[in-house]
Amino acid sequence: MDYQLQLPTGKKRLLLHSCCAPCAGDLMQRLVDSDITFVIYFYNPNIHPQKEYLLRKDENKRFADQHNIPMIDADYDVKNWFDRTKGFELTPERGQRCTHCFDMRFEHTAAYAAKHGYDLISSSLGISRWKNMDQINACGLRAAEPYEALDYWTINWRKGGGVKRMSMISHQQKFYQQQYCGCVYSLRDTNNRRRRNGFPRVEIGKDYYGEKSCD
C-alpha cells in the first residue's frame, strides 16, 4: 500500500472533522487501511438548506457505517453560523467569510476533542482543490492552540493521488454530488454564475456520482 499513514509522533486519538462523504471518503479509507482508529465529527451548520445538510450527513454516515467508524452528529446551530459570518455576506469564496466559517467549525471540533480525551484533530476540508489549504490549516492550528494536549494535523491529503482516489470512491459509492460549497451565499453565487452562463439553477438532491447527469 503506497499511502500508508502514521499519526504524528506521540499522538494516539484522532477526531476527524468531516464536511461531506466525497471529501472524507478517501481519508476514511486510508485511515482504515492504515489500521488507525479514529472517530468522525460531523459539524457543519454552514450547509444550507437543511435538505442539503441532511443529504450530506446521511451519505457520510452511510460510508462510516460500512467501515464501523463511529460518527458524532454535532449540533446544527445555524443561527450561530449566521452570527459568525454577519457582515461578510458578499465576500468571495476563500475570503474572510470562509475563514470565520472554518474557525467556527474547528473551534467546535477542538473543544469536543479536548473534553473527550482526543489529542489530535484534522479535517477533510483540505482535500478539495477548490479550497485554500493554507487558510484551512491556519484555522485548524488556531482552534487547537488553546488546548495544551491537542494538535491539529496539517497533513496534505491531496498528495499521493488523494484527489483521484476521492473521485474514484465517490463514483464507486455513488455519493450525492453537491453542486456548491455549502452555505446560502455560495448557493446564491453558484446560481448567479449558472444564470449568466445559461445553465439551470442548482437542484438539490438531483445529482449523484456515476450517473450521466453529473459525469
C-alpha positions as CSV (number, residue, x, y, z in Angstrom):
1,M,0.0,0.0,0.0
2,D,1.6,3.2,-1.1
3,Y,-0.5,5.5,1.0
4,Q,0.2,4.0,4.5
5,L,-0.4,6.6,7.2
6,Q,1.0,7.1,10.6
7,L,-0.2,9.5,13.2
8,P,2.2,12.2,14.3
9,T,4.7,11.1,16.9
10,G,3.1,10.6,20.3
11,K,-0.5,11.0,19.1
12,K,-3.0,8.3,19.7
13,R,-6.6,9.5,19.4
14,L,-7.8,11.3,16.2
15,L,-11.0,13.2,15.8
16,L,-11.6,13.8,12.1
17,H,-13.9,16.6,11.2
18,S,-15.8,15.7,8.0
19,C,-17.5,18.2,5.7
20,C,-19.1,15.5,3.4
21,A,-18.7,12.0,2.2
22,P,-17.0,12.7,-1.2
23,C,-14.2,14.7,0.5
24,A,-13.9,12.4,3.5
25,G,-14.2,9.1,1.7
26,D,-10.5,8.7,0.7
27,L,-9.3,9.9,4.1
28,M,-11.5,7.5,5.9
29,Q,-10.4,4.6,3.6
30,R,-6.7,5.4,4.1
31,L,-7.0,5.6,7.8
32,V,-8.9,2.3,8.0
33,D,-6.3,0.6,5.7
34,S,-3.6,2.0,7.9
35,D,-5.1,0.4,11.0
36,I,-5.6,3.9,12.6
37,T,-8.5,4.1,15.0
38,F,-10.5,7.4,14.7
39,V,-13.9,9.0,15.0
40,I,-15.7,11.2,12.6
41,Y,-17.1,14.5,13.8
42,F,-19.8,16.0,11.6
43,Y,-20.3,19.6,12.5
44,N,-21.3,21.8,9.5
45,P,-24.0,24.3,10.4
46,N,-23.0,26.3,7.3
47,I,-24.7,23.9,5.0
48,H,-28.0,25.4,3.6
49,P,-30.8,24.5,3.2
50,Q,-31.4,21.7,5.8
51,K,-32.4,19.3,3.0
52,E,-28.8,19.6,1.6
53,Y,-27.4,19.3,5.1
54,L,-29.2,16.1,5.7
55,L,-28.2,14.6,2.4
56,R,-24.5,15.3,3.0
57,K,-24.7,14.0,6.6
58,D,-26.6,10.8,5.7
59,E,-24.1,10.0,2.9
60,N,-21.2,10.4,5.3
61,K,-22.9,8.2,7.9
62,R,-23.6,5.5,5.3
63,F,-19.9,5.2,4.4
64,A,-18.8,5.4,8.1
65,D,-21.2,2.6,8.9
66,Q,-19.8,0.4,6.1
67,H,-16.4,0.6,7.9
68,N,-17.7,0.5,11.5
69,I,-16.4,4.0,12.1
70,P,-18.1,5.9,14.9
71,M,-19.6,9.2,13.8
72,I,-20.6,12.0,16.1
73,D,-23.5,14.0,14.8
74,A,-23.0,17.5,16.3
75,D,-25.5,20.4,16.6
76,Y,-26.9,22.1,13.5
77,D,-26.7,25.5,15.2
78,V,-27.5,27.6,12.1
79,K,-28.1,30.9,14.0
80,N,-24.6,30.8,15.5
81,W,-23.1,30.4,12.0
82,F,-25.1,33.4,10.6
83,D,-23.9,35.4,13.6
84,R,-20.3,34.5,13.0
85,T,-20.4,35.4,9.3
86,K,-22.5,38.5,9.6
87,G,-21.0,41.4,7.5
88,F,-19.2,39.0,5.1
89,E,-22.2,38.1,3.0
90,L,-20.7,39.5,-0.1
91,T,-17.1,38.3,0.3
92,P,-15.9,35.8,-2.3
93,E,-15.1,32.1,-1.7
94,R,-11.8,31.7,0.1
95,G,-12.2,35.1,1.6
96,Q,-12.9,36.2,5.2
97,R,-16.3,34.6,5.4
98,C,-14.7,31.2,4.8
99,T,-12.1,31.9,7.5
100,H,-14.9,32.7,10.0
101,C,-16.7,29.5,8.9
102,F,-13.7,27.3,9.3
103,D,-12.8,28.9,12.6
104,M,-16.3,28.2,14.0
105,R,-16.3,24.5,12.9
106,F,-12.7,23.8,14.0
107,E,-13.2,25.6,17.4
108,H,-16.3,23.3,18.0
109,T,-14.3,20.3,16.9
110,A,-11.3,21.2,19.1
111,A,-13.5,21.8,22.2
112,Y,-15.2,18.5,21.8
113,A,-11.8,16.7,21.3
114,A,-10.2,18.3,24.4
115,K,-13.2,17.5,26.5
116,H,-13.3,13.8,25.5
117,G,-9.6,13.0,25.6
118,Y,-8.5,13.2,21.9
119,D,-5.0,14.5,21.3
120,L,-5.3,15.2,17.5
121,I,-7.8,16.7,15.2
122,S,-7.8,17.1,11.4
123,S,-10.4,17.8,8.6
124,S,-11.4,16.6,5.2
125,L,-11.9,20.2,4.0
126,G,-8.3,20.3,2.9
127,I,-8.5,17.7,0.2
128,S,-10.7,19.8,-2.1
129,R,-8.7,21.6,-4.8
130,W,-11.3,24.4,-4.5
131,K,-10.1,25.2,-1.0
132,N,-7.1,27.1,0.2
133,M,-5.1,24.6,2.2
134,D,-3.0,27.3,4.0
135,Q,-6.3,29.0,5.1
136,I,-7.7,25.8,6.4
137,N,-4.6,24.8,8.2
138,A,-4.3,28.2,9.8
139,C,-7.8,27.9,11.2
140,G,-7.2,24.4,12.4
141,L,-4.0,25.3,14.2
142,R,-5.6,28.4,15.8
143,A,-8.5,26.2,17.1
144,A,-6.2,23.7,18.7
145,E,-3.8,26.2,20.2
146,P,-5.7,26.9,23.5
147,Y,-5.6,23.2,24.4
148,E,-2.2,22.0,25.7
149,A,-2.5,18.4,24.8
150,L,-4.3,18.9,21.4
151,D,-2.7,19.4,18.0
152,Y,-4.1,19.9,14.5
153,W,-2.8,17.5,11.9
154,T,-1.7,19.5,8.8
155,I,-1.3,16.5,6.6
156,N,-1.7,17.2,2.9
157,W,-4.5,14.8,2.0
158,R,-4.1,15.7,-1.7
159,K,-0.7,14.2,-2.1
160,G,-0.2,10.7,-3.4
161,G,-3.2,10.7,-5.6
162,G,-5.7,11.7,-2.9
163,V,-7.9,13.8,-5.3
164,K,-8.0,10.9,-7.8
165,R,-9.0,8.4,-5.2
166,M,-11.6,10.8,-3.8
167,S,-13.3,10.8,-7.2
168,M,-12.9,7.0,-7.6
169,I,-14.5,6.3,-4.2
170,S,-17.3,8.8,-4.9
171,H,-18.2,7.0,-8.2
172,Q,-17.9,3.6,-6.6
173,Q,-20.2,4.6,-3.8
174,K,-22.5,6.8,-6.0
175,F,-22.2,9.5,-3.4
176,Y,-24.5,12.5,-3.7
177,Q,-22.7,15.2,-5.7
178,Q,-23.2,18.6,-4.2
179,Q,-23.1,21.5,-6.7
180,Y,-21.9,24.3,-4.4
181,C,-19.7,24.7,-1.4
182,G,-22.5,24.5,1.1
183,C,-23.6,27.9,2.6
184,V,-26.5,30.0,1.4
185,Y,-24.1,32.6,0.0
186,S,-22.2,30.0,-2.1
187,L,-25.6,28.7,-3.3
188,R,-26.5,32.3,-4.3
189,D,-23.2,32.9,-6.1
190,T,-23.4,29.5,-7.9
191,N,-26.9,30.1,-9.1
192,N,-25.9,33.6,-10.3
193,R,-22.9,32.1,-12.2
194,R,-25.2,29.5,-13.7
195,R,-27.7,32.0,-14.9
196,R,-25.0,34.1,-16.5
197,N,-23.8,31.1,-18.4
198,G,-27.2,29.8,-19.4
199,F,-27.4,26.9,-17.0
200,P,-30.4,25.9,-14.8
201,R,-30.4,26.6,-11.1
202,V,-29.0,24.1,-8.6
203,E,-31.5,21.3,-7.9
204,I,-30.8,19.8,-4.5
205,G,-30.8,16.1,-4.3
206,K,-30.6,15.5,-8.1
207,D,-27.1,14.5,-9.0
208,Y,-25.1,11.5,-7.8
209,Y,-21.6,10.4,-8.9
210,G,-21.7,7.7,-11.5
211,E,-24.8,9.0,-13.1
212,K,-24.8,10.6,-16.5
213,S,-26.4,13.8,-15.2
214,C,-23.3,14.7,-13.3
215,D,-20.4,12.9,-15.0
